């Protein structure tokens, strides 16, 4: 579908990519992996044609639509969330015009056997498929489904986009791209601004998506759930694995072992060749032989081994200073923004050594409470630190506060204390900044590298209470694992706000869910919380949340009678069963049609199938049936939403 051919890209004399080639096929779900700064986001920009390579090209066939979720988006104001989402379907007008034009040409032309005529047929089929997949002009149910899946309420639909934070506006952009259903979907860290529930919804959406996906993510669970192919970016090259992330790790380990052995053999060959060169260089009758050996070495492509920097990137937080038994007390703490109540009379106690996770949907107050604890926000109620408690804080946008004109070394030297001034370089080395890397200006660093610098600053002073708000955003998987290890070994108290399920596994002893302006305690780590919330079945969770919301509303107003409630529950259950049945039917029929489409693309099978009596009539009937099922599903979904 999309091909990358001998692509090379370099900045300032440094190779980002060197003669890389690969294909992105329909149905591919590709996860780009590699260290921070390896070029993953850059490769997405090249695929999106935002960057032009120095050599080679990216070939995208006519009619192929590419959707790209960038990390740095420019937002347009003046629309509601619903109006913004509806702009995703403006392209359908163009598709319809092109379909009509192609159909007109097919009617008028008589050169049925020509390549040009076949090209028009192919173009029409592609456009028709795109129009069908996008739902034509029946888009209301789909918009509602996608926006709800990404965490927006019905009330949010009519709010101006300017009322939302940057993270929520990023969700709007993601919704628009998903609604477009492009042939190729490019996603750069799509989970950074999503809560756990929305991430799980997105996983399910991508699984059922028939187009191709290329994504960058440092969420291992998300990669495993959403991808079937992994492309590793390393040393300006790529390594392509037909496997999800976890399987890729095993395959990569085998490849690295072979690389290590090949490197040893090459090093031995180089050393032996150098000995021969030195031996014969001074002898007149052997000088030409020595020169030929030198030329061989010059032409030799040196084997590079892509090994993890785990051994080098080891760090520990300084020992926590002694403090009283109680680290933190929160008493009747509340926070409102005008008429909007975010938190209402929160009570929380943290004992020395406690490690807590704050989870829940975005906008429920997790980061707000973290900011209240570190005194960045005014509030009502009381928040007190315990005796001799010294608090460190990592904000989710911490990297944005770095001075871009300073070098990495200057940044850390300015933040260093008298005790740590002499250890600045060793601390930087533990975060993989050494030699010339410490001289880099902050402005040229990748998002992950900036995050490492911001984390590095936390090691400059000893704290006995750490408050960390989304510390894993932008960190690569290795860096996250090492941070988690350091926090597990940390002997102070910890509050961590995170949506990263794997990062939270085994890290905390308690989980606090933020919901409806309050918090609920779950003893255990994130797996315990997910189990108790029954997040394995996300549909049931959505249904239960809506039922809870409805119940709360009923308590505050006129309560429905028991008989009415029972009747409503029956209707909801009936519609849920109907929707589930329709989804299974759609999946089976859609997979069947996809397989036929794949067979028709093979000349031998096309010839065989076309000879079968009634084949094309059956194919068209199945397409029609599929469309009818999708319409029926949309109607049922609307009915369910209306009841709830």
ABEGO torsion letter per residue (X at the ends): XBBBBGBBBBBGGBBABBGBBBBBBBGBBBBBBEBBGAGAAAAAAAAAGABBBABEBBBBBBGBBBBBBBABBBBBBGBBAAAAAAAAAAAAAAAAAAAAAAAAAAAABABAABAAAAAAAAAAAAAAAAAAAAGEABAAAAAAAAAAAAGBBAAAAABBAAABBAAAAAAAAAAAAAAAGBABBBBBGAAAABBAAAAAAAAAAAAABABBBBBBBABAAAAAAABABBBBBBGGBBBBBBBBAAAAAAAAAAAAAAAAAAAAAAAAAAAAAAAAAAAAAABAAAAAAAAAAAAAAAABBBBBBBBBAAAABBBBBBBBBBBBABABBBBGBBBBBEABBABBGBBBBBBBGBBBBBBEBBGAGAAAAAAAAAGABBBBEBBBBBBGBBBBBBBAAAAAABBAABBAAAAAAAABBAAAAAAAAAAAAAAGBBEAAAABBAAABBAAAAAAAAAAAAAABBBABBBBBGAABGBBAAAAAAAAAAAAABABBBBBBBABAAAABGABABBBBBBGGBBBBBBEBAAAAAAAAGAABAAAAAAAAAAAAAAAAAAABBBBBAAAAAAAAAAAAAAAAAAAAAAAAAAAAAAAAAAAAAAAABAAAAAAAAABBGAAAAAAAAAAAAAAAAAAAAAAAAAAAAAX
